[in-house]
Amino acid sequence: MRVSSMSFSHPISPPLSRPPLPVKYYPSFPYENPQPPPLSHGCSTIFAFCHYRRRQRLRPVPLTKGQHGFSWLSSCRSFRGVSGAEFGGGSEEEEEEVEEVVSNSYEEEVEVGAEENWTFGSSLLPDRWDVLGLGQAMVDLSNSLVALARLGSRPIGGPALNVAMVGSVGSDPLGSFYRAKLRRANVHFLSEPIKDGTTGTVIVLTTPDAHRTMLSYQGTSSTVNYNPSLASIISKTNILVVEGYLFELPDTIKTMTKACEEARRCGALVAVTASDVSCIERHYDDFWEMVGNHADIVFANSDEARALCHFASKESPISAARYLSHFVPLVSVTDGPRGSYIGVKGEAVYIPPSPCVPVDTCGAGDAYASGILYGILRGMSDLKGMGTLATRIAATVVGQQGTRLRVQDAVELAESFSFHYDNRTSRSDVSSDHISSF
């Protein structure tokens, strides 16, 4: 199934005015709460204990933060912090072994299979992309794209989905590792690596009670340029997903705006992720410029939705979802273990949470977004059913160690979705008024 005529009209005269710019200002790019524990005695090394070459033993590996960020690279399974908390990266059944641990000097190289070298213009690439992500190579967006690609890896409920990403990675071993990992997950990274650049890094620390904090280094992810190649890719895309973290990078805002304008000109849907409360508050006008003029879909958690609405913390997520849906055709607001809301035309549908035993909450919102995108691409018109699928995907990720939906889980979820909704509420195509028909 191909998404066709994807241009949706925005409300011409919204009944409500845009909320005012918040007065509060935050310093740049803070860590997420809770704050990570400081490294003792000025130490800049973290020791990770990892499965090595699939052997049943743990191997200590130093993670040293230098001027180019964290220089260690491996297929990480778990860290142990100074307080005894364990931190993990999760397993991926189909991933190839990472044979080398990268030194601090970046002199060693990671071998990348020939299948990774799929660049735009290659005869091996599909004619159209169902979803194209524009974002930083190190954070949330890639989790959503991997989950979506795995959900759509088989022709269940429709043809297999073509998923791609454009962003910025360096020509260093970490960049090669990142591109290879995405490619093996069937997400095509279409941007060429930046010569002599360094790839951004995020280390996620997860505590035993499933909370997390992040240590981040942006690297060359601040370099995302709009050029004829990117314009050509967008013209062959059904849904463009823009990551909100890019608002932190002044030069990249121009790229985001041009990309969204091109997407709408070519009839593609535009989805925007809110990404982070402090990012919204620092770039409030830019967010609203993007959301008000270009977005068809907005993904946010309850705090981010309130920040976009300039609501107080006591306001309910459903109020924020209703408010935002006056400006955006479809709004997704997650509220952790309390469930989620999908807002359309000033109303909001409540989606109850899917039961699970939380292990690691990192990546829950990314997984939820993949379910919404999957439902749209499969032509669903039932908001409750779409939200229920998204909630089940999120619960699956929360119940495991690591941020990415596993292959077998994705296949089972897609099959269950197809069984319950095929021939009942699913449609064979997505027309121009698909979202407005919800």
C-alpha positions as CSV (number, residue, x, y, z in Angstrom):
1,M,0.0,0.0,0.0
2,R,1.2,3.4,-0.8
3,V,0.2,6.6,1.0
4,S,-1.2,8.9,-1.6
5,S,-2.2,12.6,-1.6
6,M,-0.9,13.2,1.9
7,S,-1.6,16.9,2.2
8,F,-3.9,17.9,5.0
9,S,-5.4,21.4,5.5
10,H,-4.8,23.2,8.7
11,P,-7.5,25.1,10.5
12,I,-7.7,28.5,8.8
13,S,-8.9,30.4,11.9
14,P,-8.0,28.5,15.1
15,P,-10.6,29.2,17.8
16,L,-7.8,29.8,20.3
17,S,-4.8,32.0,20.3
18,R,-1.3,30.7,20.5
19,P,0.0,30.7,24.1
20,P,2.5,33.4,25.0
21,L,6.2,32.9,25.2
22,P,7.2,31.6,28.6
23,V,9.5,33.8,30.7
24,K,11.5,31.0,32.2
25,Y,14.9,30.4,30.6
26,Y,17.1,27.3,31.0
27,P,20.8,26.9,30.4
28,S,21.7,24.9,27.3
29,F,21.1,21.2,26.9
30,P,20.8,20.0,30.6
31,Y,20.7,16.4,31.6
32,E,17.4,14.8,32.1
33,N,16.3,14.3,35.7
34,P,17.4,12.8,37.9
35,Q,20.8,14.4,37.5
36,P,23.6,11.8,37.0
37,P,26.0,11.3,40.0
38,P,29.2,13.3,39.6
39,L,32.3,11.2,38.8
40,S,34.5,11.1,41.9
41,H,37.9,12.8,42.2
42,G,37.6,14.3,38.7
43,C,37.6,10.9,37.1
44,S,36.3,10.9,33.5
45,T,36.1,7.1,33.0
46,I,33.1,4.8,33.4
47,F,33.6,1.1,33.3
48,A,31.1,-0.9,31.4
49,F,30.6,-4.7,31.7
50,C,29.6,-6.2,28.4
51,H,29.0,-9.5,26.7
52,Y,31.9,-9.8,24.4
53,R,31.6,-11.7,21.1
54,R,28.5,-13.4,22.4
55,R,30.5,-15.3,25.1
56,Q,28.7,-15.9,28.4
57,R,31.1,-13.7,30.4
58,L,31.4,-10.0,31.3
59,R,34.3,-7.9,30.2
60,P,35.3,-4.5,31.7
61,V,35.7,-1.8,29.1
62,P,36.7,1.8,29.8
63,L,34.5,4.7,28.5
64,T,36.8,7.7,28.5
65,K,35.3,11.2,27.8
66,G,37.8,13.3,25.9
67,Q,37.5,16.4,23.6
68,H,35.7,14.2,21.1
69,G,33.2,12.7,23.5
70,F,33.1,9.1,24.8
71,S,35.5,7.0,22.8
72,W,34.5,3.5,23.7
73,L,32.4,1.4,21.3
74,S,30.9,-2.1,21.8
75,S,27.7,-4.1,21.8
76,C,26.8,-3.0,25.3
77,R,24.4,-5.0,27.5
78,S,24.8,-3.5,31.0
79,F,26.8,-1.0,33.1
80,R,27.2,-0.9,36.8
81,G,27.3,2.5,38.4
82,V,29.0,3.6,41.6
83,S,25.8,3.1,43.6
84,G,25.2,-0.4,42.3
85,A,22.6,0.6,39.8
86,E,22.7,-1.3,36.5
87,F,22.4,0.3,33.1
88,G,21.7,-1.5,29.9
89,G,21.5,-1.4,26.2
90,G,19.4,-4.4,25.4
91,S,19.9,-7.2,22.9
92,E,19.1,-7.4,19.2
93,E,18.7,-10.9,17.9
94,E,19.9,-10.3,14.4
95,E,22.8,-7.9,15.0
96,E,26.3,-8.9,13.9
97,E,29.2,-9.1,16.3
98,V,31.2,-6.0,17.0
99,E,34.7,-7.4,16.9
100,E,36.8,-4.5,18.0
101,V,36.7,-2.0,21.0
102,V,37.6,1.4,19.7
103,S,40.6,3.1,21.3
104,N,40.6,6.7,22.5
105,S,42.7,7.8,19.5
106,Y,40.0,6.5,17.1
107,E,42.8,4.7,15.1
108,E,41.0,1.4,15.0
109,E,38.2,0.9,12.5
110,V,34.9,-1.0,12.6
111,E,34.3,-3.1,9.5
112,V,31.0,-2.3,7.9
113,G,29.3,-4.8,5.6
114,A,28.8,-3.9,1.9
115,E,25.1,-3.7,2.5
116,E,25.5,-0.6,4.7
117,N,26.8,1.5,1.8
118,W,23.4,2.3,0.4
119,T,23.4,6.0,-0.5
120,F,20.8,8.1,-2.2
121,G,20.7,7.5,-6.0
122,S,21.7,3.8,-5.7
123,S,19.7,1.5,-7.9
124,L,19.2,-0.7,-4.8
125,L,17.0,1.9,-3.0
126,P,13.2,1.9,-3.3
127,D,11.3,4.4,-5.4
128,R,9.6,5.9,-2.4
129,W,10.1,6.1,1.3
130,D,7.1,5.5,3.6
131,V,8.8,7.4,6.4
132,L,11.9,9.6,6.4
133,G,13.4,10.8,9.7
134,L,15.3,14.0,10.0
135,G,17.2,14.2,13.2
136,Q,20.3,13.6,15.3
137,A,22.0,10.3,14.9
138,M,22.3,9.7,18.6
139,V,18.9,10.1,20.2
140,D,15.2,9.3,20.1
141,L,14.2,9.4,16.5
142,S,16.3,6.3,15.4
143,N,14.5,4.2,18.1
144,S,11.1,5.1,16.5
145,L,12.4,4.4,13.0
146,V,13.9,1.0,14.0
147,A,10.6,0.0,15.7
148,L,8.6,1.1,12.6
149,A,10.9,-0.7,10.2
150,R,10.6,-3.9,12.2
151,L,6.9,-3.7,12.5
152,G,6.7,-3.2,8.7
153,S,9.5,-5.6,7.8
154,R,7.0,-8.2,6.4
155,P,3.9,-7.7,4.3
156,I,1.5,-8.1,7.2
157,G,-1.6,-5.9,6.6
158,G,0.1,-4.3,3.6
159,P,3.4,-4.2,1.8
160,A,6.7,-4.0,3.7
161,L,7.6,-0.5,4.7
162,N,10.5,1.5,3.5
163,V,12.1,3.6,6.3
164,A,15.1,5.9,6.0
165,M,16.9,8.6,8.0
166,V,19.0,11.7,7.2
167,G,21.2,13.3,9.8
168,S,24.8,13.7,10.6
169,V,27.5,11.2,11.6
170,G,31.3,11.5,11.4
171,S,33.6,9.4,9.4
172,D,34.9,7.9,12.7
173,P,34.3,4.3,13.8
174,L,31.3,5.2,15.9
175,G,29.6,6.7,12.8
176,S,30.3,3.6,10.8
177,F,29.0,1.5,13.7
178,Y,25.8,3.6,14.0
179,R,25.1,3.4,10.2
180,A,25.7,-0.3,10.1
181,K,23.3,-0.9,13.1
182,L,20.6,1.1,11.4
183,R,21.1,-0.7,8.1
184,R,20.8,-4.1,9.8
185,A,17.6,-2.9,11.3
186,N,16.3,-2.1,7.8
187,V,16.6,1.7,8.3
188,H,18.6,3.2,5.5
189,F,20.8,6.1,6.6
190,L,21.1,8.2,3.5
191,S,23.5,10.9,4.6
192,E,27.2,10.7,3.8
193,P,29.5,10.7,6.8
194,I,31.3,14.0,7.5
195,K,34.9,13.8,6.7
196,D,37.1,14.1,9.8
197,G,33.9,14.6,11.9
198,T,33.0,13.1,15.2
199,T,29.7,11.3,15.8
200,G,27.5,12.3,18.7
201,T,27.2,10.0,21.7
202,V,24.6,9.4,24.4
203,I,25.1,7.2,27.4
204,V,21.9,6.2,29.1
205,L,22.1,5.2,32.7
206,T,19.0,3.2,34.0
207,T,18.4,2.6,37.7
208,P,16.8,-0.6,39.1
209,D,13.5,1.2,39.5
210,A,13.4,1.8,35.7
211,H,14.3,5.5,35.8
212,R,17.1,6.9,33.6
213,T,19.4,9.7,33.0
214,M,21.6,10.7,30.0
215,L,25.1,11.9,29.3
216,S,25.2,13.4,25.9
217,Y,27.8,14.8,23.5
218,Q,26.5,16.3,20.2
219,G,29.5,15.8,18.0
220,T,28.9,16.7,14.3
221,S,25.2,16.0,14.7
222,S,24.8,19.8,14.7
223,T,25.6,19.7,10.9
224,V,22.5,18.9,8.9
225,N,22.4,20.9,5.7
226,Y,19.6,21.3,3.2
227,N,20.8,20.5,-0.3
228,P,19.4,19.2,-3.6
229,S,20.0,15.6,-2.5
230,L,17.9,16.1,0.6
231,A,15.1,17.9,-1.4
232,S,15.0,14.9,-3.8
233,I,14.7,12.4,-1.0
234,I,11.9,14.4,0.6
235,S,10.0,14.6,-2.7
236,K,9.8,10.7,-2.6
237,T,8.6,10.5,1.0
238,N,5.1,9.9,2.4
239,I,5.8,11.0,6.0
240,L,8.6,13.3,7.1
241,V,9.4,13.0,10.9
242,V,11.4,16.0,12.3
243,E,13.1,15.6,15.6
244,G,12.6,18.5,18.1
245,Y,16.1,18.2,19.5
246,L,17.3,19.9,16.2
247,F,15.9,23.2,17.5
248,E,18.9,23.3,19.8
249,L,21.1,23.8,16.7
250,P,20.5,27.3,15.2
251,D,21.9,26.5,11.7
252,T,19.7,23.4,11.5
253,I,16.5,25.3,12.1
254,K,16.7,26.6,8.5
255,T,17.2,23.0,7.2
256,M,14.1,21.9,9.2
257,T,11.9,24.7,7.8
258,K,13.0,24.1,4.2
259,A,12.5,20.3,4.6
260,C,9.0,20.8,6.0
261,E,8.1,23.3,3.2
262,E,9.3,20.8,0.6
263,A,7.4,17.9,2.2
264,R,4.2,19.8,2.2
265,R,4.7,21.0,-1.4
266,C,5.1,17.4,-2.4
267,G,2.1,16.2,-0.5
268,A,3.8,14.4,2.4
269,L,2.7,14.4,6.0
270,V,4.9,16.2,8.5
271,A,5.3,14.8,12.0
272,V,7.2,16.7,14.8
273,T,8.5,15.2,18.0
274,A,8.5,17.6,21.0
275,S,11.7,15.8,22.4
276,D,12.3,17.8,25.6
277,V,10.6,20.4,27.9
278,S,13.6,22.6,28.3
279,C,14.2,22.5,24.5
280,I,10.6,23.7,24.0
281,E,11.0,26.5,26.5
282,R,14.3,27.7,25.0
283,H,13.0,27.6,21.4
284,Y,9.3,28.3,22.0
285,D,8.7,30.6,19.0
286,D,10.6,28.2,16.6
287,F,8.5,25.3,17.8
288,W,5.3,27.1,17.2
289,E,6.4,28.3,13.8
290,M,7.0,24.7,12.9
291,V,3.9,23.2,14.6
292,G,1.5,26.0,13.5
293,N,2.6,26.2,9.9
294,H,3.8,22.7,8.9
295,A,2.9,19.9,11.3
296,D,0.2,17.3,10.7
297,I,1.2,15.2,13.6
298,V,2.8,16.1,17.0
299,F,4.3,13.6,19.4
300,A,4.8,14.7,23.0
301,N,4.6,13.5,26.6
302,S,2.4,15.2,29.1
303,D,5.1,17.6,30.3
304,E,6.1,18.6,26.8
305,A,2.5,19.1,25.8
306,R,1.9,21.4,28.7
307,A,5.0,23.3,27.8
308,L,3.8,23.7,24.2
309,C,0.5,25.0,25.6
310,H,2.2,27.1,28.3
311,F,-0.1,25.3,30.8
312,A,0.7,25.0,34.5
313,S,1.8,21.6,35.8
314,K,-1.6,21.0,37.4
315,E,-3.4,21.0,34.0
316,S,-4.3,17.6,32.8
317,P,-2.7,16.0,29.7
318,I,-6.1,15.6,28.1
319,S,-6.6,19.4,28.2
320,A,-3.2,19.8,26.5
321,A,-4.1,17.3,23.8
322,R,-7.5,19.0,23.2
323,Y,-5.8,22.4,23.0
324,L,-3.1,21.4,20.6
325,S,-5.5,19.6,18.3
326,H,-7.0,22.9,17.4
327,F,-3.7,23.7,15.6
328,V,-2.5,20.3,14.5
329,P,-4.7,17.6,12.8
330,L,-3.4,14.8,15.1
331,V,-1.8,15.1,18.5
332,S,-0.3,12.2,20.5
333,V,0.3,12.8,24.3
334,T,1.7,10.1,26.5
335,D,1.3,10.1,30.2
336,G,3.5,7.3,31.4
337,P,1.8,4.5,33.4
338,R,-1.4,6.5,33.4
339,G,-2.0,6.0,29.7
340,S,-2.1,8.3,26.7
341,Y,-4.4,10.6,24.7
342,I,-4.9,11.2,21.0
343,G,-6.3,14.6,20.1
344,V,-8.2,15.4,17.0
345,K,-10.4,18.5,16.2
346,G,-10.5,19.8,19.8
347,E,-11.4,16.4,21.3
348,A,-9.2,13.7,22.8
349,V,-9.5,9.9,23.0
350,Y,-8.1,8.3,26.2
351,I,-6.0,5.2,25.6
352,P,-5.5,3.0,28.8
353,P,-2.0,1.7,29.5
354,S,-1.0,-1.8,28.5
355,P,0.1,-3.8,31.6
356,C,3.8,-4.6,32.0
357,V,6.5,-4.9,34.6
358,P,8.7,-1.9,33.9
359,V,12.4,-2.7,33.5
360,D,13.7,0.3,31.5
361,T,11.4,3.3,30.6
362,C,14.0,4.7,28.1
363,G,12.5,4.6,24.6
364,A,8.9,4.2,25.6
365,G,7.7,7.4,23.9
366,D,9.7,6.5,20.8
367,A,8.1,3.1,20.6
368,Y,4.6,4.6,21.1
369,A,5.2,7.0,18.2
370,S,6.2,4.1,15.9
371,G,2.8,2.5,16.6
372,I,0.9,5.7,15.6
373,L,2.9,6.0,12.4
374,Y,2.4,2.3,11.6
375,G,-1.3,2.6,12.1
376,I,-1.5,5.6,9.8
377,L,0.6,3.9,7.1
378,R,-1.7,0.8,7.3
379,G,-4.7,3.1,6.7
380,M,-6.3,2.8,10.2
381,S,-9.2,5.1,10.9
382,D,-9.9,3.9,14.4
383,L,-8.0,6.1,16.9
384,K,-8.7,3.7,19.8
385,G,-7.2,0.8,17.9
386,M,-4.2,2.7,16.8
387,G,-3.5,4.0,20.3
388,T,-3.9,0.5,21.7
389,L,-1.3,-0.8,19.3
390,A,1.0,2.0,20.2
391,T,0.5,1.4,23.9
392,R,1.3,-2.3,23.5
393,I,4.5,-1.5,21.6
394,A,5.6,0.9,24.3
395,A,4.8,-1.6,27.1
396,T,6.9,-4.2,25.3
397,V,9.9,-1.9,25.2
398,V,9.4,-0.8,28.8
399,G,9.4,-4.4,29.8
400,Q,12.8,-5.1,28.4
401,Q,16.4,-3.8,28.8
402,G,17.2,-1.4,26.0
403,T,15.3,1.1,23.8
404,R,14.6,-0.8,20.6
405,L,11.7,-3.1,19.8
406,R,13.0,-6.6,19.2
407,V,12.4,-8.3,15.9
408,Q,10.3,-11.2,17.1
409,D,8.1,-8.9,19.3
410,A,7.6,-6.6,16.3
411,V,6.4,-9.4,14.1
412,E,4.0,-10.7,16.8
413,L,2.6,-7.2,17.4
414,A,2.1,-6.6,13.6
415,E,0.4,-10.0,13.2
416,S,-1.9,-9.3,16.1
417,F,-2.7,-5.9,14.8
418,S,-3.5,-7.3,11.3
419,F,-5.7,-10.0,12.8
420,H,-7.8,-7.7,14.9
421,Y,-8.2,-4.8,12.5
422,D,-7.9,-6.1,9.0
423,N,-11.3,-6.3,7.3
424,R,-12.8,-4.2,10.1
425,T,-11.4,-0.7,10.4
426,S,-8.3,-0.8,8.2
427,R,-8.4,0.8,4.8
428,S,-6.6,-0.1,1.6
429,D,-5.2,3.4,1.0
430,V,-4.7,6.7,2.8
431,S,-6.5,9.6,1.2
432,S,-5.9,13.3,1.6
433,D,-8.6,13.5,4.3
434,H,-7.4,10.4,6.2
435,I,-6.5,12.2,9.5
436,S,-9.4,14.5,9.3
437,S,-11.7,11.4,9.0
438,F,-10.6,10.1,12.5
